[in-house]
């Protein structure tokens, strides 16, 4: 009896999920079959580039070992993590911070044509601070930064999915 109910619920869940359009997100499907992406960064120790590389490798997008063998190049120009004070307590100490994680990036094809220029992704979070709980608040900040990096990667991958490979696209209208 329990197995029949569980099987019925599983079927209902599968039908509901497929009906709403939900699917696992993998590599961008807009790149031509067999094309390779190279990920370049101006910071050789870029955690963001390493994370994007791992994600795309596990999702099946072929990655090039060098820019010469790549059909497309994703260049991460800047990764920025900032923290600014949002509010202070009666003693003038910070009681709330805004955490900001950003990346500037571009995409170019192997002919040198810019498909995406000066794109920027920003993630913002608020962190309440208590000087009496420095260790736990520090750990909370670290966990929020990890979550923000994952969200930033998701935004970059989503932007790659929306690239029109057949026509040049610029995000910055001031760029010629």
C-alpha atoms as one frame of an Amber mdcrd trajectory, in Angstrom:
protein
   0.000   0.000   0.000   2.755   2.450   0.956   4.653   1.652  -2.244   1.590
   2.364  -4.386   1.045   5.747  -2.712   4.731   6.627  -3.014   4.758   5.628
  -6.704   1.617   7.700  -7.367   3.089  10.732  -5.613   6.320  10.351  -7.594
   4.393  10.246 -10.884   2.344  13.294  -9.904   5.501  15.184  -8.926   7.246
  14.251 -12.200   4.252  15.367 -14.278   3.931  18.616 -12.328   7.612  19.467
 -12.665   7.702  18.709 -16.386   4.476  20.648 -16.983   5.842  23.833 -15.425
   8.921  23.815 -17.650  11.440  23.059 -14.933  14.574  21.204 -16.033  18.113
  20.671 -14.853  20.387  23.467 -15.961  23.477  22.356 -17.770  25.789  23.866
 -20.309  24.508  26.632 -22.552  22.801  25.067 -25.587  23.170  28.101 -27.864
  26.819  27.333 -28.692  27.179  25.318 -31.910  27.690  21.569 -31.333  31.358
  20.724 -30.881  32.413  24.298 -30.174  34.834  24.905 -27.321  34.888  27.682
 -24.756  38.070  29.047 -23.218  37.859  30.836 -19.875  40.427  33.602 -19.432
  40.954  35.814 -16.436  43.140  38.736 -15.567  43.665  37.251 -12.082  45.561
  33.926 -12.253  44.110  32.889  -8.860  40.504  33.616  -9.794  38.124  31.522
  -7.699  35.270  32.624  -9.927  36.962  31.343 -13.107  37.816  28.042 -11.400
  34.229  27.582 -10.227  32.761  28.402 -13.639  35.236  26.008 -15.267  34.257
  23.170 -12.909  30.553  23.802 -13.424  30.789  23.893 -17.216  33.001  20.795
 -17.310  30.508  18.797 -15.258  27.592  20.054 -17.368  29.149  18.856 -20.611
  30.342  21.985 -22.417  33.712  21.266 -24.047  36.364  23.631 -22.725  39.508
  24.548 -24.615  42.930  24.244 -23.006  44.196  27.358 -24.795  42.659  30.363
 -26.555  44.034  29.117 -29.890  41.844  26.004 -29.909  38.758  27.856 -28.610
  35.748  28.878 -30.659  34.656  31.317 -27.932  36.465  33.011 -25.053  34.860
  34.126 -21.806  37.141  36.709 -20.188  36.614  37.632 -16.570  38.094  41.109
 -16.239  37.400  41.826 -12.578  36.101  40.078  -9.501  35.247  42.406  -6.666
  34.122  41.677  -3.115  33.210  44.745  -1.084  31.626  45.467   2.247  30.169
  48.796   3.226  28.566  50.011   6.408  24.817  50.499   6.110  23.955  51.475
   9.673  25.639  52.150  12.988  24.537  51.719  16.601  24.372  54.401  19.305
  28.109  53.985  20.017  28.985  54.604  16.370  29.905  50.963  15.650  28.689
  49.226  12.505  25.528  47.252  13.144  24.721  46.336   9.556  26.846  45.817
   6.452  26.037  45.444   2.800  28.052  42.690   1.116  28.657  43.142  -2.609
  30.122  40.587  -4.979  30.573  41.618  -8.625  32.209  40.497 -11.824  32.930
  42.220 -15.111  33.264  39.926 -18.122  33.051  39.687 -21.895  32.695  37.034
 -24.596  34.456  36.989 -27.944  34.436  34.453 -30.767  37.542  33.090 -32.487
  37.303  35.710 -35.255  37.684  38.476 -32.667  34.034  39.545 -32.836  32.674
  40.742 -29.494  29.492  38.910 -28.550  29.272  40.503 -25.120  31.270  43.488
 -23.925  31.660  45.041 -20.501  28.944  42.913 -18.940  28.602  43.226 -15.193
  26.866  41.060 -12.628  26.311  42.224  -9.044  24.967  40.376  -6.014  23.987
  42.238  -2.825  23.269  40.911   0.662  22.757  42.549   4.028  24.599  41.268
   7.082  23.585  42.314  10.573  26.640  42.683  12.799  27.096  42.209  16.515
  30.511  42.836  18.077  29.619  40.330  20.827  29.354  37.547  18.229  32.381
  38.238  16.028  33.242  34.566  15.369  29.725  33.479  14.426  29.112  36.638
  12.361  32.419  36.085  10.566  31.310  32.559   9.673  27.918  33.874   8.563
  29.669  36.373   6.290  31.844  33.613   4.804  28.785  31.463   4.080  26.939
  34.402   2.536  29.955  35.131   0.308  29.960  31.507  -0.905  26.245  31.702
  -1.670  26.752  35.034  -3.439  29.539  33.553  -5.587  27.250  30.662  -6.608
  24.518  33.128  -7.544  27.021  35.248  -9.488  28.150  32.173 -11.424  24.520
  31.352 -12.158  23.944  34.834 -13.552  27.016  34.616 -15.782  25.989  31.174
 -17.082  22.430  32.433 -17.682  23.846  35.352 -19.669  25.931  32.925 -21.725
  22.745  30.963 -22.464  21.075  34.101 -23.822  23.917  35.081 -26.144  22.939
  35.338 -29.781  25.933  33.625 -31.326  24.949  34.704 -34.839  24.866  38.474
 -34.147  27.117  40.815 -32.151  25.653  41.930 -28.864  26.912  44.664 -26.572
  25.746  45.389 -23.059  27.407  48.769 -22.983  25.886  51.107 -25.612  28.764
  53.564 -25.179  31.203  50.977 -26.558  31.705  51.434 -30.347
